[in-house]
Amino acid sequence: MSLSHTAAEYMLSDALLPDPGGSRAKGLRLELPSDRLLKFVTVGLPLFLVSLAFAREFSTGSQISCFSPTNFTGKQSAYVDTACWDSLVHHGFDAEGHAITKSLWALKVFPYSLLVVAVLMYLPYLLWRYAAAPALHSDLLFIIDELDKSYNRSVRLVQHMRKVQQASAEPEQFWEEYERARRERYFEFPLLERYLTCKQHAHSLAIIYILRNLLLLLFLAATCLYLVFLHLNIFFQDEFSCSIKTGLLQEEPHIPSFIPCKLVFFSIFQLISLSVGSVYVLLLPVVVYNALQLCQWDKGLLSVYEMLPAFDLLSRKMLTCPVNDLNVILLFLRANISELTSFSRLNAVSALREATANKQDIDTVVDFMTLLAGLEATKPKH
């Protein structure tokens, strides 16, 4: 008998979760994997392409090549290139022969506009980091700690039940007390469940998460429309007619009215805009999917933790509209599942419950641990 008691104690002691070695605060992920990927691509891609464009500009020098008259000296040709690059205005004629001008300044500021795009794409991340991440961090720390503690409390409760059952002179009375305690819900630890229920009626995290995705969706769509505008109006014209007859040169007769110029960087800017636009269009469904994650509950995680005596949100129909802070917390609990040590244990217990012939005998982890400790074998049959 002492050997079986010792074996049961060892099994129960092994079932206890060890205390975390280090601080969990540093290991918590406050961004979902899809959100992290979106941030990396939407911010990093324009910065990378703009850096390549600037590197090419510094290495090749002038970004414009004008065909000056043959009688111009080298300094005069350099002046023409500089003046046409500074003005960047195309002079032409319409179908009726009227003179028209068209500014090509959007090409000149295109690299800097991509820098602005990268800053805009970073704003939703800043919103989440400073408006929601601190509260989410404290929520995750408390909930993860309480979930693991609730599992350990269940195991320690069974250890105490073993000691009481061994010291009890009347086994029938012990099991009557056990059944009465279950009926009156003495085995519950309601702090965690009440905290999660409170989070179910809060909406600050959900609103900020939806706002973050809406802002990102707006910035992506605006960038795509801006690139479409550039392609329809400017990115088809790599040659233009430049006029330098301004200021002191206005009355010079030997200077032609228009000088043809060619944009050296034109094909590079076309390739950059197509790359950014195509990637951003592909990311639009990802942003929509992230926002729609809040439209359904992650019941897989909740169903596993219903093995805890203090956790029956599903069975008591307490889950209502999924757009609330509790659903956001469940998404981030899934992302931090490696920090949740009790999940793998309870998942195994839940699988064993499904494989058990008499499923009604195992409702919670307490029932499983009593079975593991051999208490159910001594339970009187009714």
Wavefront OBJ file of the C-alpha trace (Angstrom):
o trace
v 0.000 0.000 0.000
v 2.815 2.413 0.848
v 4.373 1.713 -2.551
v 1.143 2.705 -4.352
v 0.837 5.827 -2.191
v 4.429 6.808 -2.988
v 3.871 6.206 -6.701
v 0.723 8.355 -6.610
v 2.593 11.172 -4.868
v 5.359 11.053 -7.459
v 2.842 11.167 -10.306
v 1.080 14.146 -8.789
v 4.311 15.981 -8.043
v 5.427 15.448 -11.646
v 2.117 16.856 -12.854
v 2.838 20.196 -11.175
v 4.176 22.909 -13.466
v 7.628 24.220 -12.549
v 8.003 27.883 -11.741
v 9.158 29.891 -14.777
v 12.894 30.357 -14.662
v 12.967 33.916 -15.987
v 10.634 36.816 -16.371
v 7.816 36.235 -18.826
v 7.562 39.934 -19.538
v 10.504 39.892 -21.954
v 9.271 36.898 -23.936
v 5.711 38.046 -24.597
v 4.823 38.850 -28.190
v 2.636 41.931 -28.437
v 2.192 41.596 -32.182
v 0.510 38.815 -34.113
v 2.735 37.070 -36.699
v 0.653 38.458 -39.571
v 0.864 41.994 -38.145
v 4.619 41.683 -37.766
v 4.913 40.535 -41.379
v 2.771 43.451 -42.555
v 4.901 45.947 -40.649
v 8.118 44.500 -42.028
v 6.930 44.545 -45.654
v 4.941 47.798 -45.733
v 7.660 49.815 -44.007
v 10.762 47.982 -45.164
v 9.976 47.629 -48.868
v 9.735 51.364 -49.772
v 12.759 52.150 -47.587
v 14.803 49.445 -49.311
v 13.809 50.522 -52.828
v 14.351 54.216 -52.085
v 17.815 53.468 -50.708
v 18.643 51.693 -53.973
v 17.373 54.672 -55.967
v 19.435 57.121 -53.914
v 22.501 54.898 -54.180
v 22.150 54.875 -57.960
v 21.724 58.662 -58.018
v 24.881 59.194 -55.971
v 26.860 56.733 -58.078
v 25.760 57.922 -61.542
v 25.505 61.656 -60.860
v 22.943 63.622 -62.852
v 19.525 62.060 -63.321
v 18.813 63.986 -66.532
v 20.475 64.192 -69.931
v 19.698 67.196 -72.174
v 20.747 67.514 -75.824
v 22.329 70.956 -75.900
v 23.261 72.668 -79.185
v 26.654 71.735 -80.566
v 27.991 75.254 -80.101
v 27.502 75.076 -76.329
v 30.558 74.695 -74.158
v 30.832 72.092 -71.418
v 29.830 74.568 -68.726
v 26.841 75.698 -70.759
v 25.715 72.080 -71.233
v 26.048 71.469 -67.492
v 23.994 74.603 -66.862
v 21.262 73.316 -69.207
v 21.120 69.984 -67.338
v 20.916 71.749 -63.970
v 18.298 74.272 -65.078
v 16.054 71.661 -66.703
v 16.333 69.378 -63.664
v 15.410 72.266 -61.361
v 12.386 73.289 -63.427
v 11.298 69.842 -64.734
v 8.512 71.347 -66.835
v 7.503 69.913 -70.210
v 6.647 72.460 -72.915
v 4.497 71.180 -75.762
v 1.576 71.885 -78.031
v -1.941 70.490 -78.065
v -3.846 69.276 -81.132
v -4.848 72.827 -82.030
v -1.288 74.124 -81.817
v -1.646 75.975 -78.522
v 1.344 75.960 -76.191
v 0.862 73.870 -73.040
v 3.072 73.150 -70.056
v 3.112 70.110 -67.819
v 4.978 69.816 -64.556
v 6.964 66.645 -63.978
v 7.853 67.477 -60.398
v 6.175 64.323 -59.137
v 9.108 62.397 -60.609
v 11.574 64.555 -58.722
v 9.874 64.049 -55.373
v 8.987 60.394 -55.996
v 11.760 58.957 -53.757
v 10.811 61.331 -50.964
v 7.134 60.454 -51.360
v 8.060 56.813 -50.750
v 9.783 57.895 -47.546
v 6.507 59.538 -46.529
v 4.697 56.298 -47.393
v 7.039 54.347 -45.117
v 6.381 56.788 -42.262
v 2.619 56.509 -42.791
v 2.814 52.712 -42.754
v 4.636 52.908 -39.428
v 1.929 55.057 -37.797
v -0.552 52.164 -37.185
v 2.218 50.253 -35.425
v 2.955 53.289 -33.217
v -0.747 53.585 -32.414
v -0.856 49.959 -31.272
v 2.442 50.167 -29.399
v 1.576 53.187 -27.285
v -2.226 52.972 -27.038
v -2.845 49.230 -26.624
v 0.374 47.278 -26.049
v 0.946 48.331 -22.385
v -2.572 47.262 -21.326
v -2.339 44.075 -23.390
v 1.038 43.264 -21.845
v -0.314 43.448 -18.290
v -3.414 41.437 -19.266
v -1.361 38.675 -20.846
v 1.022 38.484 -17.885
v -1.852 38.148 -15.415
v -3.910 35.677 -17.489
v -0.985 33.407 -18.384
v 0.129 33.372 -14.759
v -3.400 32.631 -13.521
v -3.990 29.872 -16.079
v -0.820 28.065 -15.011
v -1.612 28.657 -11.343
v -5.149 27.331 -11.788
v -3.731 24.129 -13.221
v -1.312 23.801 -10.296
v -4.119 24.506 -7.836
v -6.095 21.638 -9.316
v -3.156 19.264 -8.857
v -2.535 20.459 -5.286
v -6.238 20.029 -4.549
v -5.995 16.369 -5.562
v -2.881 15.990 -3.400
v -4.857 17.328 -0.453
v -7.787 15.040 -1.300
v -5.445 12.042 -1.190
v -4.217 12.982 2.251
v -7.757 13.515 3.543
v -8.921 10.219 2.015
v -6.016 8.321 3.592
v -6.710 9.873 6.989
v -10.473 9.302 6.750
v -11.805 6.364 8.736
v -15.039 6.259 6.714
v -14.485 6.255 2.909
v -18.222 6.639 2.276
v -18.303 9.919 4.198
v -15.293 11.215 2.287
v -16.889 10.558 -1.081
v -20.178 12.114 0.039
v -18.280 15.225 1.043
v -16.484 15.157 -2.301
v -19.746 14.974 -4.272
v -21.295 17.757 -2.196
v -18.240 19.966 -2.781
v -18.592 19.436 -6.519
v -22.290 20.255 -6.495
v -21.703 23.453 -4.511
v -18.758 24.409 -6.766
v -16.177 24.533 -3.984
v -13.456 23.495 -6.416
v -13.700 26.677 -8.436
v -11.177 29.512 -8.465
v -13.388 32.315 -9.787
v -10.866 35.168 -10.055
v -9.660 34.207 -13.534
v -13.128 33.585 -14.928
v -14.487 36.848 -13.558
v -11.511 38.729 -14.961
v -12.064 37.249 -18.416
v -15.780 37.973 -18.171
v -14.923 41.591 -17.384
v -12.679 41.711 -20.450
v -15.553 40.330 -22.492
v -17.510 43.521 -21.774
v -14.564 45.841 -22.577
v -13.839 47.052 -26.108
v -10.804 49.363 -25.964
v -8.282 46.818 -27.309
v -10.689 45.670 -30.020
v -11.366 49.233 -31.160
v -7.652 50.076 -31.331
v -6.883 46.831 -33.201
v -9.646 47.498 -35.750
v -8.535 51.141 -36.067
v -4.970 49.996 -36.649
v -6.033 47.738 -39.520
v -8.371 50.366 -40.977
v -5.570 52.948 -40.992
v -3.215 50.478 -42.628
v -5.885 49.595 -45.189
v -6.454 53.302 -45.900
v -2.742 54.028 -46.324
v -2.256 51.006 -48.598
v -5.190 52.011 -50.784
v -4.040 55.652 -50.910
v -0.519 54.593 -51.918
v -1.862 52.350 -54.669
v -4.061 55.184 -55.992
v -1.086 57.568 -55.892
v 1.045 55.135 -57.916
v -1.791 54.631 -60.420
v -2.030 58.413 -60.807
v 1.704 58.638 -61.485
v 1.555 55.919 -64.128
v -1.444 57.427 -65.890
v -0.124 60.980 -65.938
v 3.656 61.005 -65.673
v 5.258 57.562 -65.837
v 4.772 57.282 -69.598
v 6.904 60.308 -70.492
v 10.641 59.829 -70.205
v 11.431 62.629 -72.690
v 10.323 66.246 -72.464
v 11.057 69.672 -73.965
v 12.746 72.090 -71.603
v 12.910 75.857 -71.919
v 15.855 77.762 -70.431
v 14.981 81.137 -71.921
v 14.249 82.717 -68.588
v 15.847 85.516 -66.613
v 19.053 86.839 -68.186
v 18.870 84.315 -71.045
v 15.394 85.342 -72.150
v 16.618 87.748 -74.823
v 19.570 85.666 -76.065
v 18.971 84.912 -79.768
v 21.426 82.001 -80.039
v 19.591 79.944 -77.404
v 16.850 77.701 -78.845
v 13.308 77.952 -77.483
v 13.171 74.310 -76.388
v 15.852 71.774 -75.610
v 15.005 68.044 -75.650
v 15.841 66.191 -72.442
v 15.669 62.581 -71.319
v 15.177 61.277 -67.777
v 17.936 58.766 -67.052
v 16.261 57.292 -63.940
v 12.831 56.850 -65.556
v 12.886 53.054 -65.927
v 14.169 52.651 -62.341
v 11.288 54.681 -60.950
v 8.822 52.704 -63.058
v 10.184 49.439 -61.679
v 10.096 50.734 -58.081
v 6.516 51.960 -58.375
v 5.333 48.696 -59.951
v 7.054 46.664 -57.237
v 5.588 48.695 -54.371
v 2.118 48.837 -55.932
v 1.893 45.108 -56.698
v 3.086 44.098 -53.225
v 0.686 46.521 -51.517
v -2.238 45.216 -53.589
v -1.391 41.678 -52.471
v -1.268 42.829 -48.840
v -4.775 44.321 -48.881
v -6.511 40.914 -48.343
v -4.100 40.178 -45.491
v -5.122 43.370 -43.688
v -8.810 42.557 -44.223
v -8.238 39.035 -42.855
v -6.525 40.426 -39.749
v -9.490 42.703 -39.056
v -11.989 39.878 -39.627
v -10.254 37.653 -37.061
v -12.277 39.434 -34.391
v -15.540 38.251 -35.970
v -15.189 34.730 -34.573
v -14.084 33.225 -31.286
v -10.982 31.118 -30.821
v -12.923 28.344 -29.118
v -10.096 25.835 -29.412
v -8.124 27.516 -26.647
v -11.199 28.016 -24.467
v -12.364 24.423 -24.842
v -9.004 23.099 -23.663
v -9.041 25.315 -20.563
v -12.552 24.229 -19.691
v -10.803 21.311 -18.023
v -10.009 23.789 -15.242
v -12.698 23.934 -12.534
v -12.773 27.732 -12.705
v -13.166 28.027 -16.441
v -16.490 27.297 -18.137
v -17.134 30.282 -20.382
v -18.325 28.063 -23.223
v -20.540 25.694 -21.252
v -22.293 28.568 -19.484
v -22.878 30.398 -22.806
v -21.046 33.518 -21.657
v -19.526 34.209 -25.073
v -21.589 36.780 -26.962
v -20.418 39.212 -29.656
v -16.778 38.373 -30.470
v -15.705 41.992 -31.073
v -14.361 42.681 -27.586
v -11.117 42.712 -25.625
v -11.412 39.055 -24.589
v -11.235 37.908 -28.192
v -8.172 40.108 -28.801
v -6.527 38.579 -25.714
v -7.325 35.064 -26.983
v -5.623 35.874 -30.303
v -2.482 36.990 -28.492
v -2.627 34.036 -26.100
v -2.523 31.812 -29.173
v 0.510 33.778 -30.411
v 2.180 33.330 -26.967
v 1.264 29.683 -26.573
v 4.907 28.810 -25.853
v 4.690 30.895 -22.654
v 1.545 29.016 -21.593
v 3.039 25.900 -20.005
v -0.279 24.472 -18.851
v -1.736 24.376 -22.364
v 0.156 21.275 -23.482
v -0.746 19.443 -20.254
v -4.423 20.299 -20.493
v -4.473 19.524 -24.202
v -3.195 16.037 -23.439
v -5.766 15.601 -20.665
v -8.510 16.767 -23.014
v -7.417 14.210 -25.622
v -7.435 11.476 -22.983
v -10.943 12.493 -21.947
v -12.129 12.036 -25.524
v -10.551 8.589 -25.623
v -12.068 7.498 -22.286
v -15.026 5.131 -22.407
v -16.881 6.813 -19.537
v -16.497 10.498 -20.427
v -18.831 11.554 -17.655
v -16.243 10.425 -15.101
v -13.763 13.119 -16.276
v -15.185 16.624 -16.327
v -12.185 18.597 -15.096
v -8.491 18.145 -14.538
v -9.332 17.381 -10.893
v -11.247 14.284 -12.032
v -8.340 13.211 -14.203
v -5.844 13.690 -11.395
v -8.004 11.706 -8.954
v -8.071 8.927 -11.530
v -4.297 9.234 -11.953
v -3.747 9.112 -8.194
v -5.902 6.007 -7.831
v -8.695 7.634 -5.836
v -11.380 6.646 -8.327
v -10.454 3.008 -7.884
v -11.506 3.224 -4.249
v -14.665 5.185 -4.978
v -17.717 3.146 -3.968
v -19.891 1.946 -6.819
v -23.524 3.096 -6.703
l 1 2 3 4 5 6 7 8 9 10 11 12 13 14 15 16 17 18 19 20 21 22 23 24 25 26 27 28 29 30 31 32 33 34 35 36 37 38 39 40 41 42 43 44 45 46 47 48 49 50 51 52 53 54 55 56 57 58 59 60 61 62 63 64 65 66 67 68 69 70 71 72 73 74 75 76 77 78 79 80 81 82 83 84 85 86 87 88 89 90 91 92 93 94 95 96 97 98 99 100 101 102 103 104 105 106 107 108 109 110 111 112 113 114 115 116 117 118 119 120 121 122 123 124 125 126 127 128 129 130 131 132 133 134 135 136 137 138 139 140 141 142 143 144 145 146 147 148 149 150 151 152 153 154 155 156 157 158 159 160 161 162 163 164 165 166 167 168 169 170 171 172 173 174 175 176 177 178 179 180 181 182 183 184 185 186 187 188 189 190 191 192 193 194 195 196 197 198 199 200 201 202 203 204 205 206 207 208 209 210 211 212 213 214 215 216 217 218 219 220 221 222 223 224 225 226 227 228 229 230 231 232 233 234 235 236 237 238 239 240 241 242 243 244 245 246 247 248 249 250 251 252 253 254 255 256 257 258 259 260 261 262 263 264 265 266 267 268 269 270 271 272 273 274 275 276 277 278 279 280 281 282 283 284 285 286 287 288 289 290 291 292 293 294 295 296 297 298 299 300 301 302 303 304 305 306 307 308 309 310 311 312 313 314 315 316 317 318 319 320 321 322 323 324 325 326 327 328 329 330 331 332 333 334 335 336 337 338 339 340 341 342 343 344 345 346 347 348 349 350 351 352 353 354 355 356 357 358 359 360 361 362 363 364 365 366 367 368 369 370 371 372 373 374 375 376 377 378 379 380 381 382
